[in-house]
Amino acid sequence: MIVSLFALLFLLIRLYSWVLIIMCIYSLLLAANVLDRHNRLVWGIGDFLYRITEPVLAPIRRILPDTGMVDLSPLVLMLALRYLLIPALLWIEGSILMHSAGVGYGGYSGF
């Protein structure tokens, strides 16, 4: 049960990373006028991506210094997911599994 919960969390992190990449590509295509902002499908996709990513990216943007036209918040979030959150989840998962197996207490599992 615990393993499947952590597998689901890792899957969600991987999917969110892909959503961030798609959002970056989408914003680049909008900035280059490759996509038409007035197209209903393009607007719907952009609205969905904005609603999914903006609640997480907005606090990061407030912390980062202003870099002009370049938004570094998706990069910061991807690095935080990759090098902070995933290792922390792996450590927690390993600790829970070792605790449930009785490892780490000298093999003594109690009474």
C-alpha positions in Angstrom: 0.0 0.0 0.0 2.8 2.4 1.0 4.8 1.5 -2.1 1.8 2.2 -4.4 1.2 5.6 -2.7 4.8 6.6 -3.3 4.6 5.3 -6.9 1.6 7.5 -7.4 3.4 10.5 -6.0 6.4 9.9 -8.3 4.0 9.5 -11.3 2.3 12.8 -10.4 5.6 14.6 -10.1 6.7 13.2 -13.5 3.4 14.3 -15.1 3.7 17.8 -13.5 7.2 18.1 -14.9 5.9 17.4 -18.4 3.1 19.9 -17.9 5.8 22.5 -17.0 7.8 21.7 -20.1 4.6 21.9 -22.3 3.8 25.3 -20.6 7.2 26.6 -21.4 7.0 25.5 -25.1 3.4 26.9 -25.3 4.6 30.3 -23.9 7.5 30.4 -26.4 5.2 29.7 -29.3 2.8 32.4 -28.1 5.7 34.9 -27.8 6.9 34.1 -31.3 3.4 34.5 -32.7 3.3 31.0 -34.0 0.1 30.3 -32.1 -3.0 32.5 -32.6 -4.2 33.8 -29.2 -7.7 34.3 -30.6 -8.2 30.6 -31.5 -10.5 29.0 -29.0 -8.6 25.7 -28.8 -5.3 27.5 -28.3 -6.9 29.7 -25.6 -8.4 26.7 -23.9 -5.1 24.8 -23.8 -3.3 28.0 -22.5 -6.0 28.5 -19.8 -5.7 24.9 -18.6 -1.9 25.1 -18.5 -2.0 28.5 -16.7 -4.5 27.1 -14.1 -2.3 24.1 -13.4 1.1 25.8 -13.2 0.4 29.3 -11.9 -0.5 28.4 -8.3 3.0 26.8 -7.9 5.0 29.3 -10.1 3.6 32.5 -8.7 5.3 32.2 -5.2 8.6 31.3 -6.9 8.3 34.4 -9.2 7.8 36.6 -6.1 11.0 35.3 -4.6 13.2 35.4 -7.7 14.7 38.7 -8.9 13.3 40.3 -12.0 15.1 39.1 -15.1 13.2 41.0 -17.7 11.5 38.9 -20.4 13.0 35.6 -19.1 11.0 33.7 -16.6 13.2 31.3 -14.6 10.5 30.1 -12.2 9.8 26.8 -14.2 13.5 26.0 -14.1 13.7 26.6 -10.4 10.6 24.5 -9.8 12.0 21.6 -12.0 15.3 21.7 -10.1 13.5 21.7 -6.8 11.4 18.8 -7.8 14.4 16.9 -9.1 16.9 17.6 -6.4 14.8 18.3 -3.3 11.4 16.7 -3.4 12.1 13.4 -5.1 15.1 12.6 -2.8 13.1 13.6 0.2 10.2 11.3 -0.9 12.7 8.4 -1.5 14.2 8.9 1.9 10.7 8.9 3.6 9.7 5.8 1.6 12.9 4.0 2.6 12.5 5.0 6.2 8.9 3.7 6.3 9.7 0.5 4.6 12.7 -0.1 6.9 10.6 0.7 10.0 7.9 -1.7 8.9 10.4 -4.4 8.3 12.0 -3.9 11.7 15.4 -3.0 10.1 17.3 -0.2 11.8 16.5 -1.4 15.3 19.0 -4.2 15.4 16.5 -6.5 14.0 14.4 -6.3 17.2 10.8 -5.6 16.3 9.4 -5.3 19.8 7.0 -7.4 21.7 
